Amino acid sequence: MNDEALTTLQGMGQRIAARRKQLGMTQEQVAELSGLSNQFFACVERGVKNIRAESLLRVCKALDVSADYLLTGQVTDVDRLQIVELVRPLKDKQLHCLEEIIRQYVTAVAGEENG
């Protein structure tokens, strides 16, 4: 395996692990939901084993994330639409409160990047 392929696998594994942890899931839970063995899934997260396309799609479903993000690290409109689905059940007042929180967060993050 060449260096570029290894770097790609390791990056994908890091993104899988980060998303899994963000969702509060164990490796065993994601492996089971994906139909993979625990050992193989752990190797994928460490970036030492390649994963077939079908298995990657099952991991994406288990983690509720796009394949684009796991493969490249690029957030896509598919990923952004997940946020829309999360806020859809909110009532008007809740949605406006969340909007204000997001505005403040974006302002704070922009300030950190400039500072």
C-alpha positions as CSV (number, residue, x, y, z in Angstrom):
1,M,0.0,0.0,0.0
2,N,1.4,3.4,-1.0
3,D,1.7,6.4,1.4
4,E,-1.3,8.2,-0.1
5,A,-3.6,5.2,0.2
6,L,-2.4,4.7,3.8
7,T,-3.0,8.4,4.6
8,T,-6.5,8.1,3.1
9,L,-7.3,5.0,5.2
10,Q,-6.1,6.6,8.4
11,G,-8.0,9.8,7.8
12,M,-11.2,7.8,7.1
13,G,-10.6,5.8,10.2
14,Q,-10.1,8.9,12.3
15,R,-13.4,10.4,11.0
16,I,-15.3,7.1,11.6
17,A,-14.0,7.0,15.2
18,A,-14.7,10.7,15.8
19,R,-18.3,10.4,14.5
20,R,-18.8,7.2,16.5
21,K,-17.7,8.9,19.7
22,Q,-19.8,12.0,18.9
23,L,-22.8,9.7,18.8
24,G,-21.8,8.0,22.1
25,M,-21.5,4.6,20.4
26,T,-19.0,1.8,21.0
27,Q,-17.0,0.1,18.3
28,E,-19.1,-3.0,19.0
29,Q,-22.4,-1.2,18.5
30,V,-21.3,0.3,15.1
31,A,-19.8,-3.0,14.0
32,E,-23.0,-4.9,14.8
33,L,-25.2,-2.3,13.0
34,S,-22.8,-2.4,10.0
35,G,-22.7,-6.2,9.9
36,L,-18.9,-6.2,10.5
37,S,-16.9,-8.1,13.0
38,N,-15.6,-6.1,16.0
39,Q,-12.0,-6.9,15.1
40,F,-12.4,-5.8,11.4
41,F,-14.2,-2.6,12.5
42,A,-11.4,-1.7,14.9
43,C,-8.9,-2.2,12.1
44,V,-10.9,0.1,9.9
45,E,-10.9,2.8,12.6
46,R,-7.2,2.5,13.0
47,G,-6.8,2.8,9.2
48,V,-5.0,-0.5,8.8
49,K,-7.6,-2.3,6.8
50,N,-9.5,-1.2,3.7
51,I,-13.2,-1.5,3.6
52,R,-15.4,-2.5,0.7
53,A,-17.9,-0.1,-0.7
54,E,-21.0,-2.0,0.6
55,S,-19.6,-2.2,4.1
56,L,-18.7,1.5,4.0
57,L,-22.3,2.3,3.1
58,R,-23.5,0.3,6.0
59,V,-21.1,2.2,8.3
60,C,-22.4,5.4,6.9
61,K,-26.0,4.4,7.8
62,A,-25.0,3.3,11.3
63,L,-23.3,6.6,11.9
64,D,-25.8,8.7,10.0
65,V,-23.1,10.4,8.0
66,S,-22.3,10.7,4.3
67,A,-19.7,8.6,2.5
68,D,-18.3,11.8,1.1
69,Y,-17.5,13.0,4.6
70,L,-15.9,9.7,5.7
71,L,-13.9,9.3,2.6
72,T,-12.7,12.9,2.1
73,G,-13.5,14.8,5.2
74,Q,-15.6,17.3,3.2
75,V,-19.0,18.2,4.6
76,T,-21.7,18.0,1.9
77,D,-25.3,19.2,1.6
78,V,-26.3,15.7,2.6
79,D,-24.6,16.2,6.0
80,R,-26.1,19.7,6.3
81,L,-29.6,18.3,5.7
82,Q,-29.2,16.1,8.8
83,I,-29.3,19.3,10.8
84,V,-32.5,20.4,9.1
85,E,-34.1,17.0,10.1
86,L,-33.0,17.4,13.7
87,V,-34.6,20.8,14.0
88,R,-37.8,20.0,12.0
89,P,-39.9,19.0,15.1
90,L,-39.0,22.2,17.0
91,K,-41.8,24.7,17.7
92,D,-41.4,28.3,16.4
93,K,-40.1,29.7,19.7
94,Q,-37.6,26.8,20.1
95,L,-36.4,27.2,16.5
96,H,-35.8,31.0,17.0
97,C,-33.9,30.3,20.2
98,L,-31.7,27.7,18.4
99,E,-31.2,30.2,15.6
100,E,-29.8,32.8,18.1
101,I,-27.5,30.1,19.6
102,I,-26.2,29.3,16.2
103,R,-25.6,32.9,15.4
104,Q,-23.7,33.4,18.6
105,Y,-21.7,30.3,18.0
106,V,-20.7,31.3,14.4
107,T,-19.7,34.7,15.7
108,A,-17.6,33.2,18.4
109,V,-15.9,30.7,16.1
110,A,-15.2,33.4,13.5
111,G,-13.6,35.5,16.3
112,E,-11.4,32.6,17.3
113,E,-10.2,32.2,13.7
114,N,-9.4,35.9,13.4
115,G,-7.7,36.1,16.8
